[in-house]
Amino acid sequence: MKLSYYPDTDSLYIDLSERPSADSRVISEGVVLDYDKNGNIVGIDIDNASRKLNLRELRISKLPVEGA
């Protein structure tokens, strides 16, 4: 998973998979889900991210990590 913030557009993209997007659907104003060809979610695009999220805070909790 990869999080990318683009300050020039105030958008946050959460890349859930390396598979390419084949379809996109708006689920609410400024939030788009990207799907692969099999209908699996591969990414989340959030417009006006700084107004919708606290971008200064990121918490990671109980994720399995190899080699830890």
Backbone as JSON Lines, residues from 0, in Angstrom:
{"i":0,"aa":"M","n":[0.84,-1.16,0.0],"ca":[0.0,0.0,0.0],"c":[0.89,1.23,0.0]}
{"i":1,"aa":"K","n":[0.44,2.25,-0.73],"ca":[1.23,3.46,-0.85],"c":[0.29,4.66,-0.78]}
{"i":2,"aa":"L","n":[0.65,5.65,0.03],"ca":[-0.11,6.89,0.12],"c":[0.68,7.99,-0.56]}
{"i":3,"aa":"S","n":[0.02,8.72,-1.47],"ca":[0.67,9.83,-2.18],"c":[-0.2,11.07,-2.06]}
{"i":4,"aa":"Y","n":[0.39,12.15,-1.54],"ca":[-0.33,13.41,-1.42],"c":[0.22,14.38,-2.46]}
{"i":5,"aa":"Y","n":[-0.69,15.07,-3.15],"ca":[-0.33,16.03,-4.19],"c":[-0.81,17.42,-3.75]}
{"i":6,"aa":"P","n":[0.09,18.24,-3.17],"ca":[-0.32,19.53,-2.62],"c":[-0.87,20.5,-3.67]}
{"i":7,"aa":"D","n":[-0.41,20.41,-4.9],"ca":[-0.89,21.33,-5.93],"c":[-2.37,21.13,-6.24]}
{"i":8,"aa":"T","n":[-2.9,19.93,-6.04],"ca":[-4.31,19.65,-6.26],"c":[-5.04,19.3,-4.97]}
{"i":9,"aa":"D","n":[-4.3,19.27,-3.85],"ca":[-4.85,18.89,-2.54],"c":[-5.58,17.55,-2.64]}
{"i":10,"aa":"S","n":[-4.93,16.59,-3.27],"ca":[-5.54,15.27,-3.39],"c":[-4.63,14.2,-2.79]}
{"i":11,"aa":"L","n":[-5.27,13.19,-2.25],"ca":[-4.56,12.06,-1.65],"c":[-4.96,10.82,-2.42]}
{"i":12,"aa":"Y","n":[-3.96,10.06,-2.87],"ca":[-4.24,8.8,-3.54],"c":[-3.7,7.67,-2.68]}
{"i":13,"aa":"I","n":[-4.57,6.72,-2.37],"ca":[-4.18,5.54,-1.6],"c":[-4.15,4.38,-2.58]}
{"i":14,"aa":"D","n":[-2.95,3.94,-2.87],"ca":[-2.71,2.85,-3.82],"c":[-2.75,1.54,-3.04]}
{"i":15,"aa":"L","n":[-3.78,0.74,-3.26],"ca":[-3.96,-0.5,-2.52],"c":[-3.33,-1.7,-3.21]}
{"i":16,"aa":"S","n":[-3.01,-1.56,-4.48],"ca":[-2.49,-2.67,-5.27],"c":[-1.68,-2.13,-6.44]}
{"i":17,"aa":"E","n":[-0.8,-2.94,-6.96],"ca":[-0.04,-2.55,-8.14],"c":[-0.78,-2.88,-9.44]}
{"i":18,"aa":"R","n":[-1.95,-3.53,-9.3],"ca":[-2.74,-3.85,-10.49],"c":[-3.3,-2.56,-11.1]}
{"i":19,"aa":"P","n":[-3.38,-2.5,-12.42],"ca":[-3.89,-1.28,-13.07],"c":[-5.39,-1.1,-12.86]}
{"i":20,"aa":"S","n":[-5.8,0.14,-12.87],"ca":[-7.23,0.47,-12.75],"c":[-7.91,0.27,-14.1]}
{"i":21,"aa":"A","n":[-9.09,-0.37,-14.05],"ca":[-9.87,-0.57,-15.27],"c":[-11.19,0.2,-15.22]}
{"i":22,"aa":"D","n":[-11.59,0.63,-14.02],"ca":[-12.87,1.31,-13.85],"c":[-12.78,2.2,-12.61]}
{"i":23,"aa":"S","n":[-13.54,3.26,-12.6],"ca":[-13.59,4.16,-11.45],"c":[-15.03,4.51,-11.16]}
{"i":24,"aa":"R","n":[-15.33,4.68,-9.86],"ca":[-16.69,5.05,-9.45],"c":[-16.62,6.1,-8.35]}
{"i":25,"aa":"V","n":[-17.41,7.14,-8.52],"ca":[-17.53,8.18,-7.5],"c":[-18.45,7.63,-6.42]}
{"i":26,"aa":"I","n":[-17.96,7.59,-5.16],"ca":[-18.8,7.07,-4.08],"c":[-19.37,8.18,-3.21]}
{"i":27,"aa":"S","n":[-18.73,9.34,-3.22],"ca":[-19.26,10.54,-2.58],"c":[-18.52,11.72,-3.2]}
{"i":28,"aa":"E","n":[-18.95,12.93,-2.87],"ca":[-18.34,14.1,-3.48],"c":[-16.84,14.13,-3.21]}
{"i":29,"aa":"G","n":[-16.05,14.04,-4.28],"ca":[-14.6,14.11,-4.18],"c":[-13.91,12.83,-3.76]}
{"i":30,"aa":"V","n":[-14.64,11.72,-3.71],"ca":[-14.03,10.43,-3.36],"c":[-14.33,9.43,-4.48]}
{"i":31,"aa":"V","n":[-13.25,8.89,-5.06],"ca":[-13.38,7.97,-6.19],"c":[-12.66,6.67,-5.85]}
{"i":32,"aa":"L","n":[-13.34,5.56,-6.1],"ca":[-12.71,4.24,-5.94],"c":[-12.3,3.74,-7.32]}
{"i":33,"aa":"D","n":[-11.08,3.22,-7.42],"ca":[-10.59,2.62,-8.65],"c":[-10.63,1.1,-8.5]}
{"i":34,"aa":"Y","n":[-11.08,0.43,-9.56],"ca":[-11.22,-1.03,-9.57],"c":[-10.38,-1.65,-10.68]}
{"i":35,"aa":"D","n":[-9.91,-2.87,-10.45],"ca":[-9.21,-3.59,-11.52],"c":[-10.24,-4.28,-12.41]}
{"i":36,"aa":"K","n":[-9.78,-5.02,-13.4],"ca":[-10.68,-5.65,-14.36],"c":[-11.57,-6.72,-13.72]}
{"i":37,"aa":"N","n":[-11.2,-7.2,-12.53],"ca":[-12.0,-8.21,-11.84],"c":[-12.94,-7.6,-10.8]}
{"i":38,"aa":"G","n":[-12.97,-6.28,-10.7],"ca":[-13.86,-5.61,-9.78],"c":[-13.3,-5.42,-8.38]}
{"i":39,"aa":"N","n":[-12.0,-5.69,-8.2],"ca":[-11.36,-5.48,-6.9],"c":[-10.88,-4.04,-6.77]}
{"i":40,"aa":"I","n":[-11.03,-3.46,-5.57],"ca":[-10.58,-2.09,-5.35],"c":[-9.05,-2.04,-5.37]}
{"i":41,"aa":"V","n":[-8.5,-1.14,-6.19],"ca":[-7.05,-1.0,-6.29],"c":[-6.56,0.37,-5.82]}
{"i":42,"aa":"G","n":[-7.49,1.32,-5.64],"ca":[-7.07,2.64,-5.2],"c":[-8.23,3.51,-4.77]}
{"i":43,"aa":"I","n":[-7.89,4.52,-3.97],"ca":[-8.87,5.49,-3.49],"c":[-8.31,6.88,-3.73]}
{"i":44,"aa":"D","n":[-9.06,7.71,-4.43],"ca":[-8.65,9.08,-4.72],"c":[-9.54,10.03,-3.93]}
{"i":45,"aa":"I","n":[-8.92,10.92,-3.14],"ca":[-9.67,11.85,-2.31],"c":[-9.28,13.27,-2.68]}
{"i":46,"aa":"D","n":[-10.23,14.01,-3.26],"ca":[-10.01,15.42,-3.6],"c":[-10.25,16.28,-2.36]}
{"i":47,"aa":"N","n":[-9.6,17.45,-2.32],"ca":[-9.7,18.36,-1.16],"c":[-9.39,17.61,0.12]}
{"i":48,"aa":"A","n":[-8.34,16.81,0.07],"ca":[-7.99,15.92,1.17],"c":[-7.73,16.65,2.47]}
{"i":49,"aa":"S","n":[-7.1,17.82,2.42],"ca":[-6.78,18.53,3.66],"c":[-8.03,19.05,4.37]}
{"i":50,"aa":"R","n":[-9.13,19.17,3.65],"ca":[-10.39,19.6,4.25],"c":[-11.17,18.41,4.83]}
{"i":51,"aa":"K","n":[-10.88,17.21,4.33],"ca":[-11.62,16.03,4.74],"c":[-10.87,15.18,5.76]}
{"i":52,"aa":"L","n":[-9.55,15.3,5.79],"ca":[-8.72,14.45,6.63],"c":[-7.68,15.27,7.39]}
{"i":53,"aa":"N","n":[-7.24,14.75,8.52],"ca":[-6.11,15.34,9.22],"c":[-4.85,14.72,8.62]}
{"i":54,"aa":"L","n":[-4.25,15.42,7.67],"ca":[-3.09,14.88,6.94],"c":[-1.81,14.89,7.77]}
{"i":55,"aa":"R","n":[-1.82,15.55,8.89],"ca":[-0.62,15.6,9.74],"c":[-0.53,14.38,10.65]}
{"i":56,"aa":"E","n":[-1.58,13.59,10.69],"ca":[-1.59,12.44,11.59],"c":[-1.83,11.15,10.79]}
{"i":57,"aa":"L","n":[-0.91,10.21,10.95],"ca":[-1.04,8.9,10.32],"c":[-0.72,7.86,11.38]}
{"i":58,"aa":"R","n":[-1.64,6.98,11.61],"ca":[-1.42,5.92,12.59],"c":[-1.44,4.58,11.87]}
{"i":59,"aa":"I","n":[-0.51,3.75,12.23],"ca":[-0.45,2.38,11.71],"c":[-0.62,1.46,12.9]}
{"i":60,"aa":"S","n":[-1.61,0.61,12.84],"ca":[-1.93,-0.21,13.99],"c":[-2.08,-1.68,13.61]}
{"i":61,"aa":"K","n":[-1.3,-2.5,14.24],"ca":[-1.42,-3.96,14.16],"c":[-1.35,-4.52,12.75]}
{"i":62,"aa":"L","n":[-0.53,-3.94,11.91],"ca":[-0.31,-4.49,10.59],"c":[0.75,-5.56,10.65]}
{"i":63,"aa":"P","n":[0.55,-6.66,9.95],"ca":[1.61,-7.69,9.96],"c":[2.82,-7.19,9.18]}
{"i":64,"aa":"V","n":[3.97,-7.32,9.77],"ca":[5.2,-6.86,9.14],"c":[6.19,-8.02,9.13]}
{"i":65,"aa":"E","n":[6.69,-8.35,7.96],"ca":[7.68,-9.43,7.86],"c":[9.01,-8.96,8.4]}
{"i":66,"aa":"G","n":[9.7,-9.85,9.08],"ca":[11.04,-9.57,9.57],"c":[11.06,-8.7,10.82]}
{"i":67,"aa":"A","n":[9.91,-8.45,11.41],"ca":[9.88,-7.61,12.62],"c":[10.13,-8.43,13.86]}
